[in-house]
């Protein structure tokens, strides 16, 4: 659980650059002169850009850059990276990390940065704690989307043709 939360935090740091670059391109393309002008369009653009980032990496490699650093891999029930459709479903469901807390902020009328940050952090930690209720420790969005996070530092078992035994210990060639 700690590695997954560390990868989650590191992902946020890496995504800062992705969001910044997408925001810059959006601002130049729309001639945006004020941060609040066109903010809905910017939010939609960032949602799509982040979705493209995650769906690409999850469906191609099973790992984002942060997941690779922390040796985590996303797989489907067959042990392979999820296809683009399943990765898209997982991306949409992964917003469960934030949506309950953001809805709470919107309904309560909180405006202060510290208060909003505290509610969002509490919401993220509460969502992470839900994984402790499951025996396998998987998050709700993984369970629903049919994916799971595995330890990528453990190499997969070698496959061999049927009936051919693979040696468990290799011996060095004679010198």
Secondary structure by P-SEA (a helix, b strand, c coil): caaaaaaaaaaaaaaaaaaaaaaaaaaaaacccccccaaaaaaaaaaaaaaaaaaaaaaaccccaaaaaabbbbbccccccccaaaaaaaaaacccccaaaaaaaaaaccccaaaaaaaaaaaaaaaaaaaaaccccccaaaaaaccccccccccccccccccbbbbcccccccc
